[in-house]
Amino acid sequence: MSHILMGKVEGDSLKKRTVEFGPGDTVKVHVKIREGEKERIQIFQGTVLRRRGSGTGQTFTVYKMSSGIGVERVFPLHSPNIPRIERVRQGKVRRSKLYYLRGLVGKQSRIAEKKVDIKKARKAKVKEAETE
């Protein structure tokens, strides 16, 4: 009984449309930052190390190198403070958790880009447009 009620409550706060992305993808996360009375959007671009959880508790971890220092940030997927997530490139990886990237520097930390069939991608976009 209680889990049914929790499902209904969680359903209201879930985002309707989220970008499909996974570990190895390079993403731009637009984050709302409040500084006093002002609010602005800051972009955090990096590689997705992992996705975990389900429902409103779903999170993803993004890693980037900033001035030679590794910066890792965990974002809640359905947060109202994240208005937009963009996938810049799709990485070709064989693991769901990419913790090994933390110890790599320079060219070693590069991830190969996944080749996408253009014809299939166009057909998928057309089908998506028809369903909306």
trRosetta pair geometry for C-beta under 8 A, 3 or more apart (Angstrom, degrees):
i j d omega theta_ij theta_ji phi_ij phi_ji
1 4 6.0 -58 -157 29 28 111
1 5 6.8 23 151 -13 63 107
2 5 5.6 -54 -152 38 38 113
2 6 6.2 39 151 -20 69 105
3 6 5.4 -48 -141 38 37 114
3 7 6.3 46 154 -26 64 101
4 7 5.7 -50 -153 30 30 116
4 8 6.9 30 150 -17 61 102
5 8 5.8 -54 -155 34 34 110
5 9 6.5 31 151 -16 66 106
6 9 5.6 -55 -146 39 35 111
6 10 6.0 33 156 -17 68 108
7 10 5.8 -55 -142 40 28 109
7 11 6.2 38 155 -31 62 106
8 11 5.6 -48 -148 25 29 118
8 12 7.4 35 154 -24 58 96
9 12 6.3 -52 -167 21 34 111
9 13 7.6 7 150 1 63 106
10 13 6.2 -73 -157 45 40 97
10 14 6.4 50 150 -40 74 102
10 55 4.9 -22 180 -168 148 114
10 56 4.9 -134 -145 -19 97 112
11 14 5.8 -43 -146 13 34 117
13 56 5.5 32 91 -105 118 127
13 78 6.3 96 134 146 85 128
14 55 7.2 -93 -82 -160 115 54
14 56 6.4 -114 -76 -78 75 76
14 78 5.4 -69 -129 -126 49 144
15 18 5.3 99 90 -61 123 94
15 77 7.4 -119 20 139 123 82
15 78 5.1 -160 -10 -127 92 78
18 77 6.4 23 -134 174 149 110
18 78 7.9 -70 -75 -84 132 72
18 85 7.1 19 -161 44 78 127
19 27 7.7 148 95 -131 140 118
19 85 4.8 -137 28 92 126 99
19 86 6.9 166 -78 -111 168 22
19 87 5.5 -176 161 -23 132 100
20 87 7.5 -29 79 -34 55 149
21 25 4.4 -131 -162 76 97 159
21 27 5.5 50 -164 -77 165 128
21 48 6.0 144 143 -28 111 158
21 60 7.8 57 92 -146 109 165
21 85 7.0 -115 8 142 141 124
21 87 4.8 -177 -88 -89 113 116
21 90 7.9 -142 -128 -108 74 80
22 25 5.8 102 55 -10 49 117
22 48 6.5 177 132 96 23 144
22 51 6.4 -80 -134 -4 61 131
22 96 7.8 -68 179 -135 110 71
23 48 5.4 -130 -112 109 36 96
23 49 6.4 -1 -131 166 94 19
23 50 5.8 10 -89 -94 112 39
23 51 6.8 -126 -47 -2 81 86
23 91 7.6 -80 126 73 52 123
23 93 5.7 -88 113 74 96 149
23 95 6.7 -85 119 97 148 70
23 96 5.6 147 5 -161 147 37
23 97 6.8 -118 -107 -85 154 20
23 98 5.2 159 -174 -19 115 110
24 47 6.8 -22 -142 -168 23 104
24 48 6.7 -34 28 65 28 89
24 90 7.6 44 110 176 97 50
24 91 2.9 -137 154 89 93 125
24 92 6.8 -135 160 43 148 14
24 93 3.5 -162 -67 -10 144 127
24 98 6.3 142 -65 -60 70 147
24 111 5.1 -173 -155 180 89 154
25 47 7.3 153 81 -149 33 61
25 48 5.1 15 57 19 81 121
25 87 5.4 -43 177 -142 130 104
25 88 7.8 141 169 46 81 67
25 89 6.8 -176 -155 92 64 50
25 90 5.4 -24 -110 -122 94 50
25 91 5.3 -143 -71 12 35 91
26 45 6.9 29 175 -180 94 90
26 46 7.0 -128 -143 136 72 18
26 47 5.6 -41 -94 -92 68 64
26 48 7.8 -153 -87 -5 20 79
26 87 7.4 106 77 -166 54 59
26 88 4.4 -55 104 63 102 110
26 89 4.6 30 37 45 112 87
26 91 6.8 105 -22 -42 75 105
27 45 7.1 -159 98 -139 40 59
27 46 7.2 -18 57 64 71 52
27 47 8.0 112 16 -124 75 20
27 48 5.8 51 2 -47 120 104
27 62 6.4 -101 63 -110 107 125
27 85 5.8 -6 -176 -175 125 94
27 86 6.4 153 -161 80 69 49
27 87 5.5 -40 -101 -103 82 52
27 88 6.4 -178 -102 3 22 87
28 43 5.3 -14 -171 -166 102 111
28 44 7.4 146 -159 72 51 41
28 45 4.7 -19 -101 -94 73 91
28 85 7.3 162 81 -159 54 46
28 86 4.3 -1 52 56 102 105
28 88 5.9 89 -23 -48 94 108
29 43 7.1 145 72 -157 45 55
29 44 4.7 -21 61 62 100 94
29 45 7.5 180 18 -79 67 40
29 62 6.1 -143 -10 -19 134 163
29 73 8.0 -144 59 93 150 128
29 75 5.8 -144 -157 -57 155 166
29 82 6.2 -43 -172 -140 97 114
29 85 5.5 -8 -109 -112 67 83
30 41 5.1 -3 -174 -174 98 119
30 42 7.7 149 -156 73 51 34
30 43 5.7 -26 -98 -98 63 74
30 82 6.7 123 76 -159 64 61
30 83 5.5 -53 99 60 119 86
30 84 4.2 27 31 59 132 91
30 85 7.2 -137 19 -72 79 39
30 86 7.7 64 -24 -7 100 96
31 41 6.8 144 70 -157 37 64
31 42 5.2 -30 66 65 93 85
31 43 7.6 160 17 -95 78 22
31 44 6.0 29 -6 -4 123 112
31 75 7.5 -123 -90 -114 113 123
31 81 6.2 20 -159 145 72 93
31 82 6.0 -27 -102 -98 63 73
32 39 5.9 -3 -171 -174 102 107
32 40 7.6 156 -152 83 56 29
32 41 5.9 -38 -95 -98 54 69
32 80 7.9 -27 23 125 141 67
32 81 4.6 -122 46 -155 102 70
32 82 7.5 -128 3 -66 85 28
32 83 6.6 83 -45 -19 104 102
33 39 7.1 159 80 -155 45 57
33 40 5.5 -22 61 67 95 78
33 41 7.2 148 14 -112 83 17
33 42 4.9 39 -18 -6 129 117
34 38 7.4 156 -155 88 53 49
34 39 5.2 -24 -101 -101 70 81
35 38 5.1 -16 68 68 87 98
35 39 7.7 166 24 -88 66 32
35 40 7.1 -4 12 14 110 104
41 83 7.0 -61 -113 32 127 124
44 62 6.2 117 128 97 112 145
44 64 7.2 -161 179 4 80 140
44 73 6.1 -42 173 49 156 152
45 64 6.4 91 95 -92 55 148
45 88 6.9 44 -150 -25 112 147
46 62 4.3 118 71 166 113 95
46 63 5.2 -167 162 80 131 30
46 64 3.1 -112 -97 -52 114 97
46 71 7.5 -131 -81 82 151 89
46 73 7.7 125 34 31 147 99
47 62 6.9 149 71 -156 31 66
47 63 5.4 -31 64 63 86 87
47 64 7.0 143 11 -78 71 63
47 91 7.0 43 -143 -36 104 153
47 98 7.2 -78 136 95 118 151
47 101 6.6 -104 91 165 143 167
47 111 6.7 125 -132 2 137 137
48 51 7.0 6 174 -48 124 88
48 60 5.7 -32 -143 175 108 118
48 61 7.0 113 -160 76 59 54
48 62 5.8 -39 -95 -98 54 70
48 63 8.0 134 -119 16 8 79
48 98 7.8 99 106 26 55 130
49 61 4.5 -43 55 95 106 109
49 62 7.1 177 2 -103 85 16
49 63 5.0 66 -44 -14 116 118
49 72 7.1 -7 -3 -138 147 111
49 97 6.8 27 157 -161 80 59
49 98 4.7 -128 -143 62 63 92
49 99 6.5 75 -174 -76 120 49
49 101 6.5 -138 -108 45 98 126
49 102 8.0 36 -117 -51 141 91
50 60 6.8 -169 96 -147 49 60
50 61 5.0 26 47 33 84 111
50 96 6.9 64 -128 143 82 71
50 97 4.7 12 -93 -117 117 74
50 98 6.9 -164 -53 23 73 73
50 99 7.7 9 -41 -53 121 80
51 58 7.1 5 -178 -175 93 97
51 59 7.4 178 -151 94 53 44
51 60 4.6 -20 -102 -101 75 92
51 61 8.0 -151 -73 16 36 70
51 77 7.8 44 -145 -64 102 130
51 96 7.9 -83 42 -178 80 93
52 58 7.2 179 94 -148 41 58
52 59 5.8 -10 62 61 85 84
52 60 7.6 157 18 -88 63 45
53 57 4.4 -124 -170 114 135 86
53 58 4.2 -171 95 -103 102 44
53 59 5.5 65 19 13 135 75
54 57 6.9 23 62 64 39 91
54 58 5.7 32 -113 -72 15 100
55 58 6.4 159 60 -27 35 93
56 76 7.8 11 167 -176 65 120
56 78 5.3 -93 -134 65 62 142
57 76 7.6 -76 -149 -135 30 103
58 76 7.2 103 80 -162 53 65
58 77 4.4 -26 101 24 102 130
58 78 6.5 80 51 -10 98 99
59 74 5.4 18 172 179 130 99
59 75 6.4 161 -156 82 79 40
59 76 5.3 -50 -97 -100 84 48
59 77 6.3 -153 -100 -20 25 82
60 74 7.4 170 87 -151 30 60
60 75 5.8 -18 62 60 78 90
60 77 6.0 76 -7 -72 101 95
61 72 6.2 5 -177 -176 106 99
61 73 7.1 165 -152 83 61 37
61 74 5.0 -29 -98 -98 79 73
61 75 7.7 163 -93 17 30 70
62 72 7.3 167 86 -152 43 53
62 73 5.5 -16 61 61 90 87
62 75 6.6 20 0 -2 110 115
63 70 6.5 -11 -167 -169 101 99
63 71 7.2 157 -153 84 52 48
63 72 4.8 -13 -102 -103 81 82
63 73 8.0 172 -81 20 39 62
63 98 7.9 -133 22 95 138 110
63 101 6.2 138 88 103 153 125
63 102 7.0 -108 -142 -85 151 72
64 70 7.7 160 87 -151 31 56
64 71 5.5 -18 66 62 78 95
65 68 6.7 9 180 -108 105 16
65 69 7.1 144 -158 68 64 30
65 70 5.8 -38 -100 -94 67 57
65 71 7.4 145 -115 15 16 80
65 105 7.7 104 -105 -133 146 72
65 109 7.7 108 -35 86 129 163
66 69 5.8 -36 72 65 74 83
66 70 7.9 114 23 -126 73 12
66 71 4.9 14 11 -8 119 128
70 102 6.1 97 175 -147 166 70
72 102 7.5 -16 -61 -104 135 105
75 79 6.8 -114 179 17 81 134
75 82 5.9 84 -177 -74 124 148
76 79 4.1 103 79 -45 104 108
76 82 7.3 -173 75 3 68 130
77 82 7.6 -94 -159 70 24 148
79 82 4.8 76 72 10 100 100
80 83 7.9 22 180 -75 49 66
82 85 6.6 22 163 -53 116 95
87 90 6.5 31 165 -70 126 78
89 113 5.4 -67 178 -119 121 109
90 113 6.6 85 71 -162 61 74
90 114 4.5 -59 113 42 103 114
90 116 6.8 78 47 -50 142 118
91 111 4.0 7 -146 129 124 134
91 112 7.0 107 -159 72 70 46
91 113 6.6 -70 -107 -109 44 43
91 114 6.4 68 124 -21 12 95
92 111 6.9 171 48 164 58 89
92 112 4.5 -38 49 89 114 97
92 113 6.5 56 -10 123 99 12
92 114 4.2 141 -69 -78 86 75
92 115 7.8 12 -66 0 133 66
93 98 6.4 -54 -153 -83 156 120
93 111 6.2 -31 -65 -152 100 124
95 98 5.8 133 88 -80 118 65
95 100 7.9 75 52 15 168 115
98 101 4.9 24 147 -9 102 117
99 102 5.9 -22 -179 -2 60 115
100 103 6.5 -57 -171 35 53 103
100 104 6.9 47 141 -22 74 112
101 104 5.5 -65 -150 35 45 113
101 109 5.6 87 -155 -145 86 95
101 111 8.0 -30 -99 -55 129 111
104 108 4.3 -135 -163 110 108 107
104 109 3.9 155 111 -76 112 83
105 108 6.4 42 58 45 42 112
105 109 6.3 10 -106 -23 7 120
106 109 6.6 125 62 14 30 96
107 110 5.7 -26 -165 -8 52 118
116 120 7.5 -128 174 68 78 105
116 121 5.5 55 152 -55 118 130
117 120 4.2 57 89 16 112 112
117 121 6.6 171 88 -16 57 86
118 121 5.6 -57 -147 37 32 113
118 122 6.4 32 156 -20 66 104
119 122 5.9 -54 -150 34 30 110
119 123 6.5 30 153 -17 64 106
120 123 5.7 -54 -149 37 33 112
120 124 6.3 35 153 -21 66 106
121 124 5.7 -54 -149 35 31 113
121 125 6.5 32 153 -19 64 104
122 125 5.7 -54 -150 35 33 111
122 126 6.4 33 153 -19 66 104
123 126 5.7 -54 -150 35 32 112
123 127 6.4 32 153 -17 65 106
124 127 5.8 -54 -147 38 31 111
124 128 6.3 34 153 -20 64 107
125 128 5.6 -54 -147 37 31 114
125 129 6.3 33 154 -20 65 105
126 129 5.7 -54 -149 35 31 111
126 130 6.4 31 152 -21 64 105
127 130 5.7 -54 -148 33 32 112
127 131 6.6 29 156 -18 65 105
128 131 6.0 -56 -149 34 31 107
128 132 6.8 26 155 -18 63 106
129 132 6.1 -59 -153 33 33 108
